Structure formats: structure tokens, C-alpha cells
Amino acid sequence: MAMENNPKSNNLSEDNQFEWQVEEENSGERIDKHITEAMADKSISRSQVQDWIRTGAVSVNGQSVKANAKVSAGDQIHVTLPEPEPLEAFPEDIPLDVIYEDSDVIVINKPRGMVVHPAAGHPSGTVVNALLHHCKDLSGINGVMRPGIVHRIDKDTSGLLMVAKNDLAHASLAEQLKEHSVTRKYFALVYGVMQHDKGTIDAPIGRANHDRKLYVVTDKNSKHAITHFAVDERFDEYTLLELKLETGRTHQIRVHMKYIGFPLVGDPVYGGKSGRTLGMVGQALHAGVLGFQHPRSGQYLEFSVPIPEDMEEALSILRTR
């Protein structure tokens, strides 16, 4: 899609008003697909766009349309984004596996299946809800919905997460992440027998054109991404890997492993073989080691936690084959 086709905020309207003209190269596209791709920088899903069309938030040449309508060159698209529903993070008495805590930092071992912070579809039951109950002092740099959150790990990834308890700690930890000086080691069970003992995947990652919720290796609108890997153990059809992140892109390990042909076991999004035959429900990815300089003392701290019980049982099954 040409750069000049990106939606422009109407200077005469509010920030939730967008309009643009369809270019020749986009003629014939379905309106829902066209808007989704045109507003890709806002991480809008196609189903959201279809909802907007149904509720009359989208017009073409001043007229309402259906989701399967086709656009033509010169059509004037107008989108009015609905006001976001207010979200509020509130304390919940949810158990936390606290590995380390002082007045500046708290390090937790997040279980698989737990979302890090509230968002649409996950208003409660998150790490943030649990943290607000556990401690009253969290940094406010990332706003009321992500207090203390410096980095994230996927819902279905278990393991170590560092949280800032004040703005000084937040700024320091965020800078360390930016400089790639934080130690982050993961353990992953992948499908396929890796022949190389170790290696580096240096491949940029960006959103997939066909589904803006997915990420792929691409040179288009992408970010630099580097993952180092080493083989821990080989099995008949599987390999246990230790992976070290040099960068921290969304879904980085999952995307990189799919890219080289060794998808994570139990990762339905990126093509991993089901782990149910091994007793696992969910993807076999664990953030096992986390190290950083303490934001106040400057002392290097490193923590490690064992892989989850079901992942360990899966390895035991493979070792007996």
C-alpha cells in the first residue's frame, strides 16, 4: 500500500477522525481489508473494522457500506474511531511467586496462562492486578493500566519478569533493555532435531500483512531482531534449546524458530506441534534466567527458576523413548 494512502487525521476534526482517498493500486479490495491494512500502524484487527462498519463508523463517499463492499480508486474513506471503553486496573488477591523484592524492584515467576497487564479481553486476573494487591508502590511511567511494567512475556510463556516499584527503577531498567544489557535466557522445546549445536538468528520482524496480530520475518516495516540459540538436549523428533535474546521484539522467539523450521511445541499460532501427547497444554517456552544491574546500587543481580512441572514431565517422557 502506497505511503500516500495512509489515513490522515482530519485537521478540522478530533483525533478519532480519519479520512483518505483510495489509490489506483488498491482498487477492488474489500473495504474491511483495505481499512485494516491502511490503519496497520494502529494495530487494528479486521474484526474490529467489521464492527465499525456494522455500527456506521465507516463511510465511503459519505455513504454507509457493508464489510464485503469493494473500494474503487478515488473513493473517499472516512472512519470515526469509537471512544475507548474506560479500563481500570484494580487489586486482586492472586498468588504471586516472588523470587526477589526490595524497595525498588520485584522479580516474579509468572505462570503460563497469565496475562501481564489488563487490556481489552483481559480486564482482570493479570500480573498487574496481583501486583497492585501485593505492593502499593509501583512506578507510574507506563500509566494506570501498566504500573511497574518494564517488559512483558507472552500469556502462554512462563518465567521471570522484573517490575519497577518506582520511576527511578523504571527508567534504569528500561534503559538497560534499550541497551540490550539485560540477560534473558529462555528454554524452549521445539519440533524437529536441530543439527547445529549453536547459532544466531539475525532476521527482522514485523507484522504480517494478512493478519495484523501475527508477526513474521520481513524487511517491510520491521525491526531488527537477534536470537542466539544452543542445543541442550536432542530427542527423536524434538530438541530442547536454550535461547538468549539480544533484542526483545513481540513473539521474537516464536517467530524466529518458525522461520528456521523448528516451531515451538504447543504453539498453535506459529505452527508448533501439539504438546498434548507429552502431557503439555500450551507452548513449551520458559523465561528461565533474568539478570540486570540494580537500578540504585548498580550491583548485577541474576535469577533463575526451573522449567514448569509439565514441561519437565514432557522431557522425562522423551528421555524414556
C-alpha positions as CSV (number, residue, x, y, z in Angstrom):
1,M,0.0,0.0,0.0
2,A,1.5,3.3,-1.0
3,M,2.6,5.6,1.7
4,E,0.4,8.4,0.5
5,N,-2.6,6.1,1.1
6,N,-2.1,6.0,4.8
7,P,-5.0,7.6,6.7
8,K,-4.5,11.2,7.7
9,S,-6.1,12.7,10.7
10,N,-8.6,15.4,9.6
11,N,-7.3,18.7,10.8
12,L,-10.8,20.0,11.1
13,S,-12.0,17.1,13.4
14,E,-11.0,15.3,16.5
15,D,-8.1,12.8,16.7
16,N,-10.6,9.9,16.3
17,Q,-11.5,11.1,12.8
18,F,-9.5,9.7,9.8
19,E,-10.0,10.1,6.1
20,W,-8.1,9.2,3.0
21,Q,-8.6,8.6,-0.7
22,V,-8.2,5.2,-2.3
23,E,-5.3,4.8,-4.7
24,E,-5.5,3.0,-8.0
25,E,-3.3,0.1,-6.7
26,N,-5.9,-0.6,-4.0
27,S,-9.0,-0.6,-6.3
28,G,-11.1,-3.7,-6.0
29,E,-10.1,-4.5,-2.4
30,R,-12.8,-5.4,0.2
31,I,-13.4,-2.3,2.4
32,D,-12.7,-4.2,5.6
33,K,-9.4,-5.5,4.3
34,H,-8.5,-2.1,2.9
35,I,-9.1,-0.2,6.2
36,T,-7.3,-2.9,8.2
37,E,-4.2,-2.5,6.1
38,A,-4.4,1.3,5.8
39,M,-4.5,1.6,9.6
40,A,-1.9,-1.1,10.3
41,D,0.2,1.3,12.4
42,K,-2.7,1.4,14.9
43,S,-2.8,-2.5,15.3
44,I,-6.4,-2.7,14.3
45,S,-7.9,-6.1,13.6
46,R,-10.1,-6.9,10.7
47,S,-12.9,-8.0,13.1
48,Q,-12.7,-4.6,14.8
49,V,-13.1,-2.9,11.4
50,Q,-16.1,-5.1,10.6
51,D,-17.7,-4.0,13.9
52,W,-17.1,-0.3,13.0
53,I,-18.8,-0.9,9.6
54,R,-21.8,-2.6,11.2
55,T,-22.2,0.3,13.7
56,G,-21.9,3.0,11.0
57,A,-18.4,4.3,12.0
58,V,-17.2,3.9,8.4
59,S,-18.4,5.7,5.3
60,V,-17.3,5.6,1.6
61,N,-18.1,8.8,-0.3
62,G,-20.4,9.8,2.6
63,Q,-22.4,6.6,2.5
64,S,-22.5,3.6,4.8
65,V,-21.3,0.3,3.3
66,K,-21.2,-3.4,4.1
67,A,-18.0,-5.2,5.0
68,N,-17.7,-7.1,1.7
69,A,-18.1,-3.9,-0.4
70,K,-15.3,-3.2,-2.8
71,V,-13.4,0.1,-3.0
72,S,-12.5,2.0,-6.2
73,A,-9.8,4.4,-7.0
74,G,-10.8,7.9,-5.8
75,D,-13.2,6.7,-3.2
76,Q,-13.1,8.9,-0.1
77,I,-12.9,6.8,3.1
78,H,-13.9,8.2,6.4
79,V,-13.5,6.4,9.7
80,T,-14.7,7.6,13.1
81,L,-13.0,5.6,15.9
82,P,-15.3,4.8,18.7
83,E,-14.4,6.1,22.1
84,P,-12.4,3.5,24.0
85,E,-14.2,1.9,26.9
86,P,-12.5,3.0,30.2
87,L,-10.4,0.4,31.8
88,E,-9.3,0.4,35.4
89,A,-6.7,-1.8,37.0
90,F,-7.7,-2.9,40.4
91,P,-6.0,-5.0,43.1
92,E,-6.9,-8.7,43.2
93,D,-5.8,-11.3,45.7
94,I,-3.9,-13.5,43.3
95,P,-0.9,-15.5,44.5
96,L,2.4,-14.4,43.1
97,D,5.6,-16.4,43.0
98,V,8.0,-13.7,44.2
99,I,11.7,-14.5,43.6
100,Y,13.2,-11.2,44.8
101,E,11.9,-8.0,46.2
102,D,13.2,-4.8,47.6
103,S,12.1,-1.1,47.7
104,D,13.0,-0.7,44.0
105,V,12.4,-3.9,42.2
106,I,10.3,-7.0,42.3
107,V,11.1,-10.2,40.3
108,I,8.3,-12.8,39.9
109,N,8.0,-16.2,38.2
110,K,4.9,-15.8,36.0
111,P,2.9,-19.0,35.4
112,R,1.8,-20.0,31.9
113,G,-1.6,-18.7,31.0
114,M,-1.4,-15.4,33.0
115,V,-1.6,-12.1,31.1
116,V,0.9,-9.4,32.2
117,H,-1.4,-6.4,32.2
118,P,-5.1,-5.6,31.7
119,A,-6.3,-4.9,28.2
120,A,-9.4,-5.4,26.1
121,G,-10.5,-9.0,26.6
122,H,-8.4,-9.4,29.8
123,P,-9.6,-6.8,32.3
124,S,-8.6,-8.8,35.4
125,G,-6.7,-11.7,36.6
126,T,-3.4,-10.3,35.3
127,V,0.1,-9.8,36.8
128,V,-0.7,-6.1,37.3
129,N,-3.9,-6.9,39.3
130,A,-1.9,-9.3,41.5
131,L,0.9,-6.7,42.0
132,L,-1.5,-4.0,43.0
133,H,-2.7,-6.2,45.8
134,H,0.8,-7.4,46.8
135,C,2.5,-4.0,46.9
136,K,1.3,-0.4,46.9
137,D,4.4,1.2,45.3
138,L,4.7,0.7,41.6
139,S,6.1,3.1,39.0
140,G,3.7,5.2,37.1
141,I,5.7,5.8,33.9
142,N,3.6,3.3,31.8
143,G,0.3,4.7,33.1
144,V,-2.5,3.3,35.2
145,M,-3.0,0.1,33.2
146,R,0.7,-1.0,33.2
147,P,2.1,0.2,36.6
148,G,5.6,-1.0,37.1
149,I,5.7,-3.0,33.8
150,V,9.0,-2.6,32.1
151,H,8.9,-5.6,29.8
152,R,6.4,-8.4,29.1
153,I,6.4,-12.1,28.3
154,D,3.5,-13.7,26.4
155,K,0.5,-15.0,28.2
156,D,1.4,-18.6,27.4
157,T,5.1,-18.2,28.3
158,S,6.2,-18.9,31.9
159,G,9.1,-17.5,33.7
160,L,10.9,-14.4,35.1
161,L,9.6,-10.9,34.9
162,M,11.1,-7.8,36.5
163,V,8.8,-5.0,37.7
164,A,9.8,-1.4,38.8
165,K,8.4,-0.2,42.1
166,N,9.3,3.5,41.4
167,D,10.1,5.8,38.5
168,L,13.8,5.8,39.1
169,A,13.9,2.0,38.9
170,H,11.7,2.0,35.8
171,A,13.9,4.4,33.9
172,S,17.0,2.4,34.8
173,L,15.6,-0.9,33.8
174,A,14.1,0.5,30.6
175,E,17.4,1.9,29.6
176,Q,19.2,-1.4,30.3
177,L,16.6,-3.1,28.0
178,K,17.2,-0.5,25.3
179,E,21.0,-1.1,25.5
180,H,20.5,-4.9,25.4
181,S,22.4,-5.3,28.6
182,V,19.7,-7.3,30.4
183,T,20.4,-11.1,30.5
184,R,17.4,-13.0,29.2
185,K,17.6,-16.7,28.7
186,Y,14.7,-18.9,27.6
187,F,14.3,-22.7,27.4
188,A,12.2,-24.0,24.5
189,L,11.1,-27.4,23.4
190,V,10.9,-27.3,19.6
191,Y,9.7,-29.7,17.0
192,G,12.5,-31.2,14.9
193,V,16.0,-32.3,15.6
194,M,18.4,-29.4,15.4
195,Q,21.8,-30.4,13.9
196,H,23.7,-27.3,14.8
197,D,25.0,-27.1,18.4
198,K,24.5,-23.4,18.5
199,G,23.8,-20.4,16.2
200,T,22.4,-17.0,15.8
201,I,19.2,-15.9,14.0
202,D,19.5,-12.3,12.8
203,A,16.2,-11.6,11.0
204,P,14.0,-8.5,11.2
205,I,10.4,-8.9,12.5
206,G,7.3,-7.0,11.5
207,R,3.5,-7.5,11.4
208,A,2.0,-10.0,8.9
209,N,0.0,-8.3,6.1
210,H,-2.7,-11.0,6.2
211,D,-3.2,-10.8,9.9
212,R,-2.0,-7.8,11.9
213,K,-2.0,-9.8,15.2
214,L,0.8,-12.1,13.8
215,Y,4.4,-11.3,13.3
216,V,6.7,-12.6,10.6
217,V,10.3,-12.2,9.4
218,T,10.1,-9.4,6.8
219,D,12.1,-6.4,5.5
220,K,8.9,-4.3,5.3
221,N,8.1,-2.1,8.3
222,S,10.2,-4.3,10.5
223,K,12.5,-4.1,13.5
224,H,16.0,-5.6,13.9
225,A,15.8,-8.9,15.9
226,I,18.6,-11.2,17.1
227,T,18.2,-14.5,18.9
228,H,21.1,-16.8,19.9
229,F,20.4,-20.5,20.5
230,A,22.3,-23.5,21.8
231,V,21.2,-27.1,21.9
232,D,20.7,-28.5,25.4
233,E,19.3,-31.9,24.5
234,R,18.2,-33.8,21.4
235,F,15.3,-36.4,21.2
236,D,13.8,-38.5,18.5
237,E,11.7,-35.7,17.0
238,Y,12.4,-32.8,19.3
239,T,15.1,-30.5,20.6
240,L,15.5,-28.7,23.9
241,L,17.1,-25.3,23.2
242,E,18.5,-22.6,25.4
243,L,17.9,-19.2,23.7
244,K,19.3,-15.8,24.6
245,L,17.6,-12.6,23.4
246,E,19.7,-9.8,22.2
247,T,16.6,-7.8,21.2
248,G,13.1,-8.1,22.6
249,R,10.5,-8.0,19.8
250,T,7.0,-9.2,20.2
251,H,6.8,-13.0,19.7
252,Q,10.5,-12.9,18.8
253,I,11.5,-16.5,19.7
254,R,8.3,-18.0,18.4
255,V,8.7,-16.2,15.0
256,H,12.4,-16.9,14.7
257,M,12.0,-20.6,15.5
258,K,9.2,-20.9,12.9
259,Y,11.4,-19.1,10.4
260,I,14.2,-21.6,10.7
261,G,11.8,-24.6,10.6
262,F,11.8,-25.5,14.3
263,P,8.5,-24.2,15.7
264,L,7.8,-24.3,19.5
265,V,5.9,-27.4,20.7
266,G,2.3,-26.4,21.6
267,D,2.4,-23.0,19.8
268,P,-0.8,-23.1,17.7
269,V,-0.2,-19.6,16.3
270,Y,3.2,-20.3,14.8
271,G,2.8,-23.9,13.7
272,G,4.1,-25.8,16.7
273,K,3.1,-29.5,17.1
274,S,0.7,-30.1,19.9
275,G,2.3,-31.0,23.2
276,R,-0.8,-32.9,24.5
277,T,0.8,-36.3,23.7
278,L,3.6,-35.2,26.0
279,G,1.2,-34.1,28.7
280,M,1.5,-30.4,28.0
281,V,-1.2,-27.8,27.4
282,G,0.3,-24.6,26.0
283,Q,3.6,-23.7,24.4
284,A,6.9,-25.0,25.7
285,L,8.7,-21.7,26.3
286,H,10.1,-20.6,29.7
287,A,12.0,-17.5,30.7
288,G,14.4,-19.3,33.0
289,V,17.2,-16.7,33.6
290,L,17.0,-12.9,34.1
291,G,19.9,-10.7,35.0
292,F,20.2,-6.9,35.3
293,Q,22.0,-4.1,37.2
294,H,20.2,-3.0,40.3
295,P,18.8,0.5,39.5
296,R,20.0,2.0,42.7
297,S,23.1,0.1,43.8
298,G,24.4,-0.8,40.4
299,Q,25.1,-4.4,41.6
300,Y,24.5,-7.1,39.0
301,L,21.7,-9.4,40.0
302,E,20.8,-12.7,38.2
303,F,17.9,-15.0,39.0
304,S,16.9,-18.4,37.6
305,V,13.9,-20.6,38.0
306,P,13.3,-24.2,36.9
307,I,11.1,-25.0,33.9
308,P,7.4,-25.7,34.7
309,E,6.4,-29.2,36.0
310,D,4.5,-30.2,32.9
311,M,7.4,-29.2,30.6
312,E,9.8,-31.2,32.8
313,E,7.4,-34.2,32.6
314,A,7.3,-33.9,28.8
315,L,11.1,-34.1,28.8
316,S,11.0,-37.1,31.0
317,I,8.7,-38.8,28.5
318,L,11.1,-38.0,25.7
319,R,14.1,-39.3,27.6
320,T,12.5,-42.7,28.0
321,R,11.7,-43.2,24.3
